[in-house]
Amino acid sequence: MSTAPSPKKNLAVDFKSATLYAVRLVLHSADTATLLQALEQRMLDAGAFFDNEPIVLDASLIDEEIDWPVLIDAVRAHALHPVGAVANAANEHSAQAAGLALVDLANTPARPASTPAPEHAIPAVVPVTQAAPAAGEAASEETAPPEPSQPETGYAPAGLPEPAPAAMVVNRPLRSGQRIYARNTDLIIIGVVSQGAEVIADGNIHVYGPLRGKAMAGAGGDTQARIFTTQLDPELLAIAGVYRVVEAPLDAGVRNQPCVIQLTDETLKISPLAG
């Protein structure tokens, strides 16, 4: 017995999963004049870097009531698009009344903190060193051979840390207007990052080629993240939200040279790569 196929539905809309990268604007004051002045200065420093970016207004540190309509208008005047807010009980209702959706950032998976490598080399497998029993002496529990279920090297896999997620590798040049975001991992670019292109990673960024665009490492807040490139000539550099707009040419010692950028005392430090 055969059945006729059901007629295909002609749906005008459909739901699909998507990942949205949004900039979080953290508020440290409830005073409207102070906020507007700080926003003006920040946008002046950043140039056009944040133009047309979706913005989440984070007021989780503020207990006083915020004038949301004025703040939203100011944000939009800088070509930013507020899409939501993080707020405590004092500002939840007023943020929603101003047209902002409440956003929960608490469930965002955190990237494991990076730890520096030890100064001395550590062997990958540590062998068990046991003294052999003397002639005619029975083997004690301490000198007994390991159980067959244990590896001969004595290296037990129990308790090993989970492997880190594989880095995202982009094996092509990035043109102006293109953006790559490596969530919860490192980003490796093999090729040029042109002016107007953006590379973003929650971990480190490696650019094996000229870095002429914008690079943001530690986007999830990892202050130990770094930016590496074989040829440094960027528009903007940022690590864990601390950024530097490069308007004037860099010093001759680092411009167009292999460099590493890291965060030291809330300041971006650019150092040439030796070798």
matplotlib code that plots the C-alpha trace (Angstrom):
import matplotlib.pyplot as plt

x = [0.0, 1.5, 0.8, 0.9, 3.6, 2.4, 2.3, 5.4, 4.7, 5.6, 6.9, 7.8, 10.0, 12.1, 14.1, 17.8, 20.6, 23.0, 25.9, 26.0, 29.2, 28.3, 30.5, 29.7, 29.7, 30.3, 28.8, 30.7, 28.5, 24.8, 25.4, 24.2, 26.6, 29.6, 28.5, 28.0, 31.4, 33.1, 31.3, 32.3, 36.0, 36.0, 34.5, 36.9, 39.8, 38.5, 37.9, 35.6, 36.5, 33.1, 30.9, 27.7, 28.5, 25.7, 26.1, 25.0, 24.8, 26.1, 24.8, 25.4, 27.7, 25.2, 22.7, 21.3, 18.7, 20.0, 18.4, 18.2, 16.5, 19.2, 21.9, 20.4, 20.1, 23.7, 24.9, 22.9, 24.4, 27.8, 26.6, 26.2, 23.2, 22.0, 20.5, 20.1, 21.1, 22.5, 21.0, 20.2, 16.8, 17.1, 17.3, 15.7, 12.2, 13.4, 15.7, 12.9, 10.6, 13.3, 13.1, 16.1, 16.0, 17.5, 20.6, 22.1, 25.8, 26.3, 26.2, 28.8, 31.4, 34.7, 37.9, 40.3, 42.9, 46.3, 49.3, 52.9, 55.1, 57.7, 61.2, 62.7, 61.7, 59.4, 59.4, 56.1, 56.2, 57.7, 59.0, 58.6, 61.9, 61.9, 64.7, 65.1, 64.7, 67.9, 68.7, 66.5, 64.3, 60.6, 59.2, 57.4, 54.3, 56.6, 58.8, 56.2, 55.8, 52.9, 49.5, 49.1, 46.4, 48.9, 51.2, 54.8, 56.0, 53.9, 52.1, 48.5, 46.0, 43.6, 43.3, 44.7, 43.3, 40.9, 42.5, 42.1, 39.9, 41.7, 42.7, 40.8, 43.1, 42.3, 44.6, 43.8, 44.2, 41.4, 40.1, 38.7, 35.2, 35.8, 35.7, 36.8, 35.9, 37.4, 35.2, 36.9, 40.0, 43.1, 43.0, 45.7, 45.8, 48.1, 48.1, 47.6, 45.0, 44.2, 43.2, 39.5, 39.6, 39.0, 40.4, 38.9, 39.6, 38.9, 42.4, 45.6, 45.9, 48.7, 49.1, 51.7, 51.7, 51.2, 48.7, 47.3, 43.8, 42.3, 43.2, 41.3, 42.7, 41.3, 37.8, 36.3, 38.3, 41.6, 44.2, 47.0, 46.1, 48.6, 48.8, 51.7, 52.5, 55.3, 54.7, 53.1, 51.3, 47.8, 44.9, 43.9, 45.1, 43.1, 43.5, 40.8, 39.0, 42.1, 42.7, 45.0, 44.1, 47.2, 46.8, 50.5, 53.1, 54.7, 58.3, 60.7, 61.9, 58.5, 56.7, 56.6, 58.6, 57.8, 56.2, 54.2, 51.6, 50.6, 48.8, 50.9, 49.5, 46.4, 48.6, 49.4, 53.0, 54.5, 57.8, 59.9, 60.2, 63.8, 65.4]
y = [0.0, 3.3, 6.7, 10.0, 12.4, 15.2, 18.6, 20.7, 23.6, 27.0, 28.8, 32.4, 32.3, 29.7, 29.5, 28.6, 28.8, 31.7, 33.1, 36.9, 38.6, 41.8, 44.3, 44.8, 48.4, 48.2, 51.1, 52.3, 55.2, 56.1, 59.8, 60.6, 63.5, 61.3, 58.4, 60.6, 62.3, 59.0, 57.5, 60.5, 60.1, 56.3, 56.6, 59.4, 57.1, 54.2, 56.0, 54.0, 50.6, 50.1, 51.5, 49.6, 47.1, 45.5, 46.6, 45.1, 47.7, 46.2, 47.9, 45.0, 47.1, 50.0, 50.1, 53.6, 54.1, 54.8, 57.2, 54.5, 56.6, 59.2, 56.6, 54.7, 57.8, 58.6, 55.2, 55.2, 58.6, 57.0, 54.4, 51.7, 49.4, 48.5, 45.0, 44.3, 45.1, 43.4, 44.9, 44.2, 44.6, 48.4, 48.8, 45.7, 47.2, 50.5, 48.9, 46.8, 49.8, 51.6, 48.7, 46.7, 42.9, 41.5, 39.5, 36.8, 36.6, 34.3, 31.1, 32.2, 29.4, 30.7, 29.9, 28.1, 30.5, 30.0, 29.2, 29.9, 27.0, 25.9, 27.2, 23.6, 20.8, 18.1, 14.7, 13.6, 10.3, 9.8, 6.2, 4.4, 4.0, 1.0, -0.7, -4.3, -6.7, -8.2, -11.8, -14.2, -11.4, -11.5, -8.7, -6.3, -4.3, -1.3, -3.2, -5.5, -5.1, -3.0, -4.6, -5.7, -3.1, -0.3, 1.0, -0.1, 3.5, 4.0, 7.0, 6.8, 8.7, 9.3, 13.0, 14.4, 17.7, 17.8, 18.8, 22.4, 23.0, 23.0, 26.3, 27.8, 27.9, 30.2, 29.4, 32.4, 36.2, 38.4, 41.3, 44.5, 44.0, 40.4, 39.3, 36.0, 35.1, 32.1, 31.4, 29.8, 29.0, 30.5, 31.9, 31.2, 33.2, 32.1, 35.1, 38.9, 40.6, 43.6, 47.0, 47.0, 43.2, 42.1, 39.0, 38.2, 35.3, 34.4, 33.1, 34.0, 35.4, 34.3, 36.0, 34.5, 37.4, 41.1, 42.3, 45.5, 45.3, 45.0, 42.2, 41.6, 38.7, 37.6, 38.8, 36.7, 38.4, 36.4, 38.9, 36.4, 36.2, 37.5, 38.6, 37.3, 38.4, 38.2, 41.7, 44.3, 47.3, 47.3, 49.7, 48.6, 46.1, 44.9, 42.3, 41.6, 44.9, 47.1, 48.5, 50.8, 52.6, 52.9, 56.3, 57.3, 54.9, 52.6, 52.9, 51.7, 48.9, 47.2, 48.4, 45.7, 43.5, 40.1, 41.2, 40.0, 42.1, 41.4, 43.1, 44.4, 46.5, 47.4, 48.6, 47.0, 46.2, 45.6, 43.7, 42.5, 38.7, 37.8, 35.3]
z = [0.0, -1.1, 0.4, -1.4, -0.2, 1.9, 0.1, 0.6, 2.9, 1.5, 4.6, 4.4, 7.5, 9.2, 12.4, 12.2, 14.8, 14.5, 16.4, 16.9, 17.9, 19.8, 21.6, 25.3, 26.5, 30.2, 32.2, 35.3, 36.2, 36.2, 35.7, 32.2, 31.5, 32.6, 30.4, 27.3, 27.8, 28.2, 25.2, 23.1, 24.1, 23.5, 20.1, 19.2, 20.2, 18.3, 15.0, 12.8, 14.3, 16.0, 13.2, 12.8, 15.5, 17.6, 21.2, 24.5, 27.2, 30.4, 33.6, 35.9, 38.0, 38.5, 41.3, 40.5, 37.7, 34.3, 31.7, 29.0, 26.3, 26.4, 26.4, 23.6, 21.4, 22.1, 21.2, 18.0, 17.1, 17.0, 14.4, 17.0, 17.3, 20.8, 20.8, 24.5, 28.0, 31.1, 34.2, 37.8, 39.4, 39.6, 35.8, 34.4, 33.9, 32.7, 30.1, 28.8, 28.7, 26.5, 24.0, 25.1, 25.5, 28.6, 27.8, 30.0, 29.6, 32.6, 30.5, 28.1, 28.1, 29.5, 27.8, 30.2, 31.5, 29.9, 32.0, 31.1, 30.1, 32.7, 32.3, 32.2, 29.9, 31.3, 29.7, 28.1, 29.9, 33.4, 33.9, 37.2, 39.0, 41.4, 43.2, 42.4, 45.4, 46.8, 45.9, 47.8, 49.1, 48.4, 46.5, 48.9, 48.0, 47.3, 44.9, 43.4, 39.6, 38.4, 37.7, 34.1, 33.6, 34.2, 31.4, 31.7, 31.9, 35.0, 33.3, 34.3, 32.1, 35.0, 35.9, 32.6, 31.7, 28.7, 25.5, 24.4, 21.4, 18.1, 16.7, 13.8, 10.8, 7.8, 4.9, 2.7, 2.7, 4.2, 2.2, 3.4, 5.0, 5.9, 9.6, 11.2, 14.8, 16.6, 19.6, 22.6, 20.8, 18.9, 15.4, 12.8, 9.6, 6.8, 4.6, 4.7, 6.8, 4.6, 5.8, 6.7, 7.6, 11.2, 13.0, 16.5, 18.8, 22.4, 22.5, 20.7, 17.2, 14.9, 11.5, 9.2, 6.8, 7.0, 9.6, 8.2, 9.5, 13.0, 15.5, 18.8, 20.9, 24.3, 23.2, 26.0, 28.6, 28.6, 29.6, 28.9, 25.2, 22.7, 19.0, 16.9, 13.3, 10.9, 9.6, 11.8, 10.3, 11.9, 12.1, 15.5, 18.2, 21.2, 24.0, 26.5, 25.7, 25.9, 22.5, 20.6, 17.4, 15.2, 13.4, 13.1, 11.8, 14.4, 15.4, 12.9, 15.2, 15.1, 11.9, 9.3, 11.6, 13.3, 16.6, 19.6, 21.3, 24.9, 27.8, 30.6, 33.4, 31.3, 28.5, 25.2, 24.8, 21.3, 21.2, 18.3, 17.9, 18.3, 16.0]

ax = plt.figure().add_subplot(projection="3d")
ax.plot(x, y, z, "-o")
ax.set_aspect("equal")
plt.show()
